[in-house]
Amino acid sequence: MSTAQHKIGSGFDAHSTAADILAGLDLTGRLAIVTGGYSGLGLETTRALTEAGAHVVVPARRPAVAQEAVAGIDRVEVDELDLGDLDSVRGFAERFLSSGRLIDFMIDNAGIMACPETRVGPGWEAQFATNHLGHFALVNRLWPAIAPGGARVVSVSSRAHHFSGMRWDDVQWTSGYDKWQAYGQAKTANVLFAVHLDRLGRDAGVRAFALHPGGIFTPLQRHIPKAEMLERGWIDEDGNLLNPQGFKTPQQGAATQVWAATSPQLEGLGGVYLEDCDIAEPALDGDQSAGVRDWATDPEQAARLWTLSAELTGVNAFPA
């Protein structure tokens, strides 16, 4: 089967920073929405985009915390959004649409990782609900502001999509919950979402991308016990990184999503998974260190997930 998953030789790499990506680009007058744009990679993405001239809207579950985090950064506004609550998603979207503004860059950055079994909404597994369904509903509700300007929609996935494809027989993990496999399924869903959104939106000039930002030590690790991080060899007893070279800095981690959102090198492309500021190659069998698994880019599975997500959320900007 042919695939668009091949490197294009961007000239950037794992060491590139968001500032490197935006060097020479003037984003004055452009508007970005960055979910979770007040912490970790999201904050660095917000900072880089505003320094290039963009205005950034930061939807946040904890607006007061977000306001404090972005204090001193020009051209940022904060609004309330809880991705695990579809009423909150609707409220944010309605407030934004009422402003009459259009979106140039939609970066679905917020997420949770490897949390204890948690249920939100009507009993949905929290990682699938927050990382995928909340963003699915948000993008579909914001479609009237996304489509007219031919925005780019960027889904921050992870190499963890290697851990699990879609568990079609038990998407909500009603039995046998495994926090890492549940995270993997949610990250696979992020890629499949980009694949199908790109198919649906390209005639309107909207292109969608998914990506692995790299291994970065951020608040995303908040649910992982210290003992587990010690066992995985990430830190020592004092909490110091054992292999700093094995992790990106937040500035490097933000680079691929900034590249996805803004780079002229991606004109005419979409529906692909990126890593290290380039299009990723297909993963080799048994290798979880790089590349994208075919279950995450399968167009039939992408369409199936879209249908399921629309049924679960009751939102679909592309009714049959």
N, C-alpha and C positions, 0 to 999 in steps of 0.2 A: 504494500500500500504506500502510495506517495505521501509525503508529509512536508509541510512548510517549516518543520522544526529543524532548521539548520542555521548555523552561525552565519552572520552577514559581515563579520569583521568590522565591528563598530570602532575599534581603536581604543575602547575602554576595557577595563578588566575589574577583577575583584578588589583592587586597591583604589579604584576611582571613587571620588566623593561626589556628593550631590552638587557641590560648588563647581567641581570639574565639569560635570554634565552641563551645567547652565552657563558656563563661561561664554560670554559673547551673545547670549540670548537675552532679548528684551521682552519681558512678559507684561509690560505696562498695559493696563486696561484689560487684562485677562483675569478670569475668576476661577478659583479652584475650591472644591469641597474636599476636605481631608478628614475622614472619620478618625477619631482618636488622635487628632493632630496636635495634641498637647503633651504627649508622653513618648519616650523612646524614639523609634524611627519616625513616628508621626510628627513629633515636635521638630526633628531635624528636617523633615520634608517641608513643614510649614515655614520654618526659618529660611530654607534655601529658596523656596518659591517667592516669598515676600522680598527677599534681597534682590531677586531678579525683576521685581516690579509688580508681581501678581498680588491680587487681593485674595485672601484665604478665609473661608468660612470653616470653623471648627465645631462640628457637632460633638457634644460631650455628655456622657452620663453624669458626670460631676462638674457642672458648669463653674462652680466657684473655684475648684481645683484647677480647671482649665484656664480660667481668667488669670490666676496667679502664675501659671506656667508660661503663658504667652505675654505677660506684662513686659513692656519694653520693646516688643516686636511690632513694627508698624504694619498697617493694612491687614489686621486680623480681627475677625469678629467671632464670638462664641455664642452658640445656641445649645439648647438642651436636646438630647437624643439618647434613648436607651434602645439599642438594637434588639434586645431581648423582649421588647414590649411593642407590639405592632401599633397600638394606639399612639405611643410616643413617636414612632416612625411616621405615622400619618400626620401628627401634629407638626413635626419639624418640616415635613415636605410642604404642607399647606402654608406654613409661615414663609418659607422660602419662595414658593411660587407666587405668593401674594406680592412679593417685592418686584416682580416683573423682570428679574435679571436672568441672564442665560449663563450656563455653565460651560467652561472650556475644558476643565480637567476634573474628573470625578475619581477620587482615589479612595477606594474601600480598604482602609488600612487597619481599622480597629479590630480587635479580636481577643479571644481568650485561649489558653493553651493548657492541656493536660490537667484540667481541674477535676476534683472529686465529682462523682456522679451528681449532677444538678439538673433540675427540671425547671423550665420557664414556660410561660404562656399556658397552653392547654396540655402541658405535660411533655413538651418537646425536650430532647436532649440539648443541654445548654450550648455545647460547642457548635453543633450543627445549626441550631437556631440563631445564635449570635453571629457566628462567623459567616454563615451563608444566608439563611432565610431573612435575617434582618436587612442585610445588604441587598438581597434580591428585591424585597419590598421597597426599600428606599430608592433604588435606581428606577424601578418601574413607576413609582409615584412621582419621581422627579423628571420623568421622560419629557414632559412638555418644555423643560428648561435645558435638557441635554441634547435633544434632536436638532433644534433649529440652528445651532452653531456648529454642529458636527463635532461634538466633544469626544475626547478620549476617556474611556472608562477603564480603570486599572484596579484589578483585584489582587490584593497581597495574599498570595498562597504561601507555600513552604515546600521545601524538600521532603517534609513529613508526609506529603501526599503519597510517597512510596509505601507508607505503612499500611494503607488500606484504600481499596477502591470503594465504590458505593455498595453498601450492604442493603441491596434492594429488598431483601426479605425482612429486615429489621433496621430501617434507617434511624429510628429513634432509640436504638439500644435498650429495648424493654427487658432484655436479659443479657447476662454475660458482659456487663460493661467493662471496657478496657480503656483507660483514659488516653493512652497514646494512639490506639487504633481509632478511637472516636475523633481525636484531633486529626488523624490522617484522613479519615473520611471527609471531615469538614474542609480540609485543605484541597482534597480532590474536587469537592463540590465547587470551591472557588475557581478552579481551572475550568471545569465544565461550564460554569456560568459564563465565563469570558468567551469560551468557544461558541456557545449558542447566541449570546448577545451580539457578538460580532456578525454572526450570520444574519440575525434579524435587523441589525442596525446599519449595516454597511451602505445600503441604498440611501440612507439619510445622511451619510458621511460620518456616522459614528463608528469608531473602531474600538475594540476591547482587547485587553491584554491581561494575562496573569503572570505572576512572577514569584521566584524565591529570592528574598532579600539577602540571604546569607545567615550564618550563625552569628548572632549578636547578643550580648548580655544586656538585657533591658528589663523593665518591670513585667514583661510578658512571662518571665519565669516565676512569678509570685506564688504559683500553686505547687511548685516543685520543692519538696522538702530538702533541707540541707544534706541529709543522709543520702538521698538519691543523687544529688549533684556530686557528692564525694564519690559515690559508687561509679558514676559515669566518668569520673576523672576530670570534671570541669573545674573544680576548686580544691583548695587544701583546707585544713581544719580552721584556718583563720579567714577563710572566705576569699582568698586570692585566686585569680585565674591561674591554673597550672600550665595552660598553653595559650598565652595571649595571642600568639601568631595564628592560632586556629580560629579566632573570632575576629569579626570585623568590628570596626568602630561604628557608633551610630551614624556618623557622617557617611561612612562607606556603605552601611546597610541601607541608607535612604537613597542611594544613588540609582539603583535599578528602577525603583518606582518613579523617580523623577525622570529618568531616561524614557521610561514607558509613556509617561504623560506628555512629554514635551519634545522629544527628539525628532528633528526632521528626517533622521535616518529611517524612521519607521513609517514614513508616508506611504500609503498604499498597502500597508501590511496590517494584520490583525488576527485575532483568534489564536494567538500563539502564547507559549509559556517562555518566560525569560529568566536568565540568571546571569550574574556578574556582568550586567550591562550589555547583554547580547541575547540573541535567540538561542535557547537551549537545544542541544541535540537529543534525539531519542535515547532513553536510558538503555544501557546494556543489561542483559539478563543477570540478575543477582547483584547488581551494583547499585547501591543506594546513595552513592557519594555525588552523583551528578546526573543531569538529564531529566527528562520527563517520561513518566510511564504512559503507555498507550491507553490505559483505562481512563486517564485524565483528559485526553484529547479526542476521544472517540465521539464523533458527531451524533451517533444514535443515542449514546448514553447522555450526552449533553441535552438533547431534545427531551429525553425521558425525564431528566432532572428538572428541566424548565416546567414541564407539564405538572409534575408533582409539586414543585414549589408554588406554582400559581394556584393549585388546588388548596394547599395548606394555608397560604397567606391571603387568598382571596384577591390578589392583585396581579394584573397582567396588562401591560401596555400594548400587547400584541395579540388581542383575541383572535381566535380562528375565524 
